[in-house]
Amino acid sequence: MLDNPSIAKSQQATASATLKGIAREYGIYLAFVILVVALSFANKYFLTQSNISNVLLQTSINGVLAFGMTFVIITGGIDLSVGSVLALAGIVSASFATNSPQATVAGGPYPVFVALTAGVLVGVASGAIIGPIVARFNVPAFVATLGMLSAARGLTLIYAGGRPVPALTPQYRWIGNGNVFGVPAPVVIFAAIFLVSWFVLARTRFGRYVYAVGGNARAAKTSGINVVRVRIAVYVISGGFAGVAGMLLAARTGSALTQAGIGYELDAIAAVVIGGISLSGGVGRMTGALIGALIIGVMNNGLDLMGIESYYQQVLKGMLIVGAVMLDQRRNLGG
Amino acid sequence: MTSLLKVEGLKKAFGGVVALRDARFELDAGTVHALCGGNGAGKSTFLSILMGIYRRDAGKIWRNGREVEFNSPAEALASGIAIIEQELSPIPQMTVAENIFLGREPAGRFGGVNFRKMNAAAQAILDDLGFAIPATRRMYSLSVAQMQLVEIAKALSHDAEVIFMDEPTSAIGHREAHQLFSVVRRLRERGRGIVYVSHRLSEIFDVADRYTVLRDGAYVGSGSLAEVDRASLIRMIVGREISEEYAKINTPTEEEGLSVVGLTSPGKIDDISFTVRKGEIFGIYGLMGSGRTEIFDCLFGLDRPSKGEVKLFGERLSVATPAAAIAHGIALVTEDRKLSGLYLNDSIRRNLSMATMRDLSPHFVVNAAREAKASCEAIERFQIRVGRDVDPVASLSGGNQQKVVLGKWFLTNPRVLLLDEPTRGVDVGAKREISRIVGDFAAAGGTVAMISSEVDELLGIADRIMVMRDGRSVETLDRTQATAEKLVHLSV
């Protein structure tokens, strides 16, 4: 077969396409490594254990939101509500675990697992409302989740009477401040959620359906996939993860704030986009979202260490988001 | 006399893949010249170079005897070359006139657009061509066929001397096609040169005077169509002897396979009844919009019929979702593989396994080994030409993409195959292979219903042919009685 010149040529072409594929797939990881190396030269404190732990801690909340967002975005949707749902879940969950007599649910404080269940349920419920609106009534995801962004923030304020929920129980605060073998508890949760998300997306039938729905919903439907159910499921996942993020934040600060998580949806989308996950759906990996979130975390931390004002950090982040997608587009055109 | 367009030794490679190695072409004024070749023969690359979209690697192009080089579509257009592309690109919210004059709107006062002048000019062009389309209609309110006609009007409005038509009839019905052919003939009388690209040989013999065949990026031959017969043209295109274009291998049994009685979906189909026996290939012929596809939608759970009864092997069947249809052993190869058949940016393997995920991986986790094995089997069985099955399906030629769609459905072990235009846009070689696959399936006792716009294909492989018109079934002909004239006559 190899003596046929055109086949040999096409195999060469396949080999070079593979190299291109590797560059495309791993370019973002390379960028991350370069960033870390550069920052470790720029500041000797950067690679210390306590700073690494600090970066991971700062990344954990945005990371958890980004993992949920990845499911949604691969189906071709978007979830703008995560910041508000985070606040609502945080407040509701905290009200089950506060020592403050004004803010508690009657009979509280309850054991910490009750508070955690309540928080996750709030997130899941919000996803279970958005999901059918998007999947069954065909309201664009942008609009449906924009509505939830406003509604969930309002419900947060109504539920808490506009006041924060302070004085969380020590058991609850442990989730945000405790350690497991020297690793901060939020980082452990962040890692666990990543592993589960990665596994579900890359290795399960449901994960395949997520790609199929985002890649070509009509083809998925004719292939016998329940497109509506898959699309509802991704919003439920994203909502549930937002609930977890809300509790992490409340536990870390020791009280749940009604203004928590404003603008967090944009950071989560930024992480996903930097991670090479296409907003038009069907393309991307969970590891991309992880690296995207880490790049944002490392960059913010590095600029902090170098004493650069946070105003500049925002400008740089903006350039990074657009730059990452521009590179992606060029590669796609060239490939 | 110098020719309108002359091309010699055209070469083009993409990376290591050679698309064109030696393309030659000569177009005279007042002729319709068919450019023939299978998928991957280099026709699209050839067109793209002449339109200034790609730069050539080597070769020469003469326009009216002067050597030219186009760096952009605008330059090609300026030298009098226009193209009617296969994939339409209208702006749906704009009017017909706005689409025709896009980018060169007649100026009005204060830098605005002179809409009255533009509409009048557009209407004049449409009337001149005999297209009954009002220039002020919005594009989205037109049928696909009408949009195609507007696209043609747009190309002609540039007053081009050389007009390329790339598969212009692939999306339009018989009546529109004939309207198109009469326009082509009129253009020829006016001394224009038309390059006609099509897979449909009967069209080529119908409308063209001369032909040039490309194969594997190189010139094979050219000449007058009056001096060549169908068989030898096919031989030039595929490069090997094909005894018969369509092989008939199956014989229907007496056993009932799929039976439909009084199927109705308001506004789409009305009172459709037919029975397909086991081992039979049942053809369905009709124009676009005649309700052909809608029958399959009802059978496959994509649409809910308001009335009617469907029986499978004598048992009453009620199918509400595609998943239920698949569970009953029904497979549907949809009309447009890009729109509803494939996930273009995903791999060949994942596309193949998509309808059988549940069988291949009965548990939550994907069984990668079984999936890889199924994919290999499908590739081997249908001789799909792939590098590796993890490459994107978009990297395959049209014929091989279509075989991936077929492979996906054969993995479900179907008992009934519903095929909607299974060979649209694929070359003669792949067409033959697909008809062989379908024939084998029927010969092994499978039940097949097949929609096609290509009369030759239906006459070649169908046992009976039902003709559809305006959502109704007009008549069902046995293969011994069916002729091309009858089918066309019944469908319009």
Boltz contact constraints between the chains, C-beta under 6 A:
constraints:
  - contact:
      token1: [A, 9]
      token2: [B, 16]
      max_distance: 6.0
  - contact:
      token1: [A, 10]
      token2: [B, 17]
      max_distance: 6.0
  - contact:
      token1: [A, 12]
      token2: [B, 16]
      max_distance: 6.0
  - contact:
      token1: [A, 13]
      token2: [B, 15]
      max_distance: 6.0
  - contact:
      token1: [A, 13]
      token2: [B, 16]
      max_distance: 6.0
  - contact:
      token1: [A, 13]
      token2: [B, 17]
      max_distance: 6.0
  - contact:
      token1: [A, 14]
      token2: [B, 387]
      max_distance: 6.0
  - contact:
      token1: [A, 203]
      token2: [B, 365]
      max_distance: 6.0
  - contact:
      token1: [A, 203]
      token2: [B, 366]
      max_distance: 6.0
  - contact:
      token1: [A, 204]
      token2: [B, 364]
      max_distance: 6.0
  - contact:
      token1: [A, 204]
      token2: [B, 365]
      max_distance: 6.0
  - contact:
      token1: [A, 205]
      token2: [B, 357]
      max_distance: 6.0
  - contact:
      token1: [A, 205]
      token2: [B, 361]
      max_distance: 6.0
  - contact:
      token1: [A, 205]
      token2: [B, 366]
      max_distance: 6.0
  - contact:
      token1: [A, 212]
      token2: [B, 343]
      max_distance: 6.0
  - contact:
      token1: [A, 212]
      token2: [B, 354]
      max_distance: 6.0
  - contact:
      token1: [A, 215]
      token2: [B, 343]
      max_distance: 6.0
  - contact:
      token1: [A, 215]
      token2: [B, 346]
      max_distance: 6.0
  - contact:
      token1: [A, 216]
      token2: [B, 343]
      max_distance: 6.0
  - contact:
      token1: [A, 218]
      token2: [B, 340]
      max_distance: 6.0
  - contact:
      token1: [A, 219]
      token2: [B, 340]
      max_distance: 6.0
  - contact:
      token1: [A, 219]
      token2: [B, 341]
      max_distance: 6.0
  - contact:
      token1: [A, 222]
      token2: [B, 322]
      max_distance: 6.0
  - contact:
      token1: [A, 222]
      token2: [B, 332]
      max_distance: 6.0
  - contact:
      token1: [A, 222]
      token2: [B, 334]
      max_distance: 6.0
  - contact:
      token1: [A, 222]
      token2: [B, 340]
      max_distance: 6.0
  - contact:
      token1: [A, 223]
      token2: [B, 354]
      max_distance: 6.0
  - contact:
      token1: [A, 223]
      token2: [B, 355]
      max_distance: 6.0
  - contact:
      token1: [A, 224]
      token2: [B, 322]
      max_distance: 6.0
  - contact:
      token1: [A, 224]
      token2: [B, 323]
      max_distance: 6.0
  - contact:
      token1: [A, 224]
      token2: [B, 326]
      max_distance: 6.0
  - contact:
      token1: [A, 224]
      token2: [B, 355]
      max_distance: 6.0
  - contact:
      token1: [A, 282]
      token2: [B, 345]
      max_distance: 6.0
  - contact:
      token1: [A, 283]
      token2: [B, 345]
      max_distance: 6.0
